[in-house]
Amino acid sequence: MYEKINGEINSSAVHVVDLRSDTISKPTPEMREAMANAVVGDDVFGEDPTVAELERRSAELLGKEDALFVCSGTMANLIAIMVHCSHRGSEIISGDNGHTFRFEQGGPAQIAGVQTSLLKNNDDGTFNLDELRDSIRKNPDCHEPYTSLVILENTHNMCGGKVLPLNWIEKVRNLTKEYNLPVHMDGARVMNAAVYLKVPVERVVRDVDTVCFCLSKGLGAPIGSVLAGSKAFIDKSRRMRKVLGGGWRQAGVIAAAGLVALDKMIDRLQVDHDHIMQIAKAVDNLKSDIFKVDLPSVHTNILMMYIDRSKVAVKEVIYRFAKVFKTDIVKVSVRASSIRPDCIRFVTYWQITDEDIRDTIDRITFVIKEFEDQLKSTTI
Ligand SMILES: *Cc1c(COP(=O)(O)O)cnc(C)c1O
């Protein structure tokens, strides 16, 4: 409809700010150079020195005994679940907004043969600890599965990049220890959590047995995640990675980018957080009844903009942010995504500049006002 009335501008002719995800980030020039010059070997033979160095450095950074380089966060979580739940008839406990439950194709059930028991996630990514205690199977009889693992997510994706409180993680550890139950942290963006809390990441993961993080999101590497834990856990994980087809050969080419990510890309995440906060404040300043943000819950590089679904559809708004017409005063295309039906998600990363943020704010302001004017004129 818009195209016919206003004339769409070819998207190659407008400035595009792509805030759909931090997975869109491309490798830095320094990463490209490190990749070109990487010393490599066959990693399945344990002979790739660059992979070994990435694993050693990651384990050190996380304060765990050992680490394993894998191709994705999904694979890291699946391996962790398979190793922790080696007993048939196992169950994991996770939040109902957890990535392993929502966005990994049911991998725990489909591939690991593990059942997931869900606790309702609070808005901050935590869940109720009494409910956790109640859902743990104590001395399971022949009717029940074995509770084998608890999974936490930090930062929490569906909760808008929120950082789990350290004292809550400690409480989870104290509770699970009573039942000898391991805890895994899906820390896809745990480096963002550490930067937000201004503590070493080692502190953030202190109370969990195993953790994984993505090199390929805000840290900018092209591919890869790291899984960490005890030496015995990583030995088993290395074996499990192979059966999933994840044994890789001269992977040092990509591990080299991961090393640059660890050296250069962690501290600068603060810039991404500041950028997201600027957008959040601008939306908040509009005092719209239809488009809202919750400033205190904007922690890291993700912003959830909540939409009054009775007034406008998320799809329509995303479309309008991105599609620029000749008659638009602000000729910038902002790309956003939605992982929930009631909100639009913006994510920042290293290639998003101060200028991109100013343009994004201009565009969002323009589009929100347009929707509000339209709604006003239709309700009169
Ligand atoms: C992105 C993400 C993953 C999975 O990472 P992939 O590399 O895309 O498989 C896992 N957990 C969370 C919370 C994520 O945001």
The ligand as an ORCA input file, in Angstrom:
! r2SCAN-3c Opt
* xyz 0 1
  C      22.475    -17.049     20.078
  C      22.179    -17.830     21.298
  C      22.465    -19.196     21.375
  C      22.880    -20.036     20.191
  O      23.887    -19.610     19.460
  P      24.093    -20.072     17.922
  O      25.535    -19.817     17.774
  O      23.226    -19.164     17.122
  O      23.730    -21.491     17.815
  C      22.246    -19.838     22.570
  N      21.746    -19.181     23.612
  C      21.437    -17.871     23.577
  C      20.899    -17.208     24.798
  C      21.634    -17.143     22.426
  O      21.314    -15.854     22.383
*
